[in-house]
Amino acid sequence: MRRTRIWALVAMALSAAVALTAASAAQPIEAGEAPGVLVSRQLMESRALGIGDLVRLSADPTGGRSRTFRILGAYEPTPDPMRFAQPALEARLHLPDLLALSGNPSDPSASDTVSSINVALVNPADADAFARDVSTRLPGTVARPTSAPDDRAGTFLVIERFHLAIASVTMLGSAVFLLALMMMLVDERSDVVGTLRLIGFTRRRILMQVLAEGTCIAAVGTAFGIGFALIMQGAFNRFFQWRYDTALVFLRITPGVVAQSILLALPLGIAASAIASWTLLRRHPLALVRR
Amino acid sequence: MTQPPIVEARHVSRVFPMAAAPVTALSDVSIRIEAGEYVAVVGPSGCGKSTLLHILGCVDVPTSGDVLVQDRNVGSLSDAERSRLRLREIGFVFQRFFLLPMLTAWENVELPQAEAGVARLDRRRRTAELLEYVGLASRAAHRPSELSGGEMQRVAIARALANRPRLLLADEPTGELDQRTGGHIITLLDRLHEDGTAVVVVTHDVAVAACAHRLLTMRDGQIVEGSS
């Protein structure tokens, strides 16, 4: 098993960390060989901590059974969409330190008990093999790569379907709006179409011309829409990352989304032009110019 | 050998279906237009003059009867074939000009040639020649909104002649023009006829009718006076 470092996340001790850090300012902390700890950037900033500072951490919100640690560095917590509204006041400890900190001293097996740990592998591609290995060696232990779907993914599937439903309704509404707009635009040009028909332009020729124009307009509209979405993506992410002090990406325009937009917008634009112009071309040329 | 007429209508009727009752615009009309003729069609409003012109120009099709353009029965042609015929064989001039407002005078005259597949150089030469012919060479770069009524009608005539049609149909060409400007158009039509183009003009204008070599009077959808 290739593990160079194992850091454990004190997920249950978020508030405790704050309490104990605050306590560190009031109580003198003994120096010496304090074990190292990494603290989140948010915790560093909120408590004005620096690398090399000594802090006392406890798994108990009252600050009992605290232990002293030296801050070795700061890290940017992995964004968690389920907790983006909570400040990421976290610390990462070596596993033995975590066990010593969180274990119940009256329980002899406490030091052997931990509900969950995150393990960083040198090569993330080994995650599956590692999970199988852990499950084989430690029967009863559930080991799974973080990339694997878990229960929380269900929530996001629902959200994704909800978004898809909203997008579908929006697209349908936009298509109707686009068709109405194209009808108006084409109708405004009925004099021109009538004149062209009188001169001797065939319906097919005019339709092809309108389709070419419709394709250009749809292409420009699609490009504009994608460009606007990309700008909004940046603005939206920056605002909410600032608002919640997180590196979480709230909005991502993926190549798939871009491809989907092109596949929907272009044919819709072309179809709207074709339908609108055909309703005009069906009419008699004299009726078009006599309006 | 006898030349076939440019256009011939045989026992043509045109009935417009209306919600209240069908309206008969033309009733059993027959007419032959020979090459180089100058024909004026007169009559009260609603007598069927314009309908006859539209049928002769393949813009409309008769409800019954036959129309032959250079011995081709228009009734057997598809809409696209009729369009091609209008483009290459027939020039149309309307009372309201129907110029394309976004194009210059030059472009308006060049457009039908481009659609007919005339080579670029030939198109340029022909457009310059036509604008010169109607006396608007200096206004070539102007859009219709920058031209007077008479100038617009002259551009419309130049456009109608773009593909060297053998037949020019004019529907009230002086209807929207003052007497003096109308006079210029009459002179131009006269010159066109002298140059060998057959001209059929529908008009209320006595001066226009006076220039024609054959005068047809219509009433209630029929030719009541003049040789058809």
Chai-1 contact restraints between the chains, C-beta under 6 A:
chainA,res_idxA,chainB,res_idxB,connection_type,confidence,min_distance_angstrom,max_distance_angstrom,comment,restraint_id
A,V192,B,L100,contact,1.0,0.0,6.0,A-B,restraint_1
A,T195,B,F98,contact,1.0,0.0,6.0,A-B,restraint_2
A,L198,B,F92,contact,1.0,0.0,6.0,A-B,restraint_3
A,I199,B,P112,contact,1.0,0.0,6.0,A-B,restraint_4
A,G200,B,S83,contact,1.0,0.0,6.0,A-B,restraint_5
A,G200,B,R86,contact,1.0,0.0,6.0,A-B,restraint_6
A,G200,B,L87,contact,1.0,0.0,6.0,A-B,restraint_7
A,F201,B,E115,contact,1.0,0.0,6.0,A-B,restraint_8
A,T202,B,A80,contact,1.0,0.0,6.0,A-B,restraint_9
A,T202,B,S83,contact,1.0,0.0,6.0,A-B,restraint_10
A,V289,B,F98,contact,1.0,0.0,6.0,A-B,restraint_11
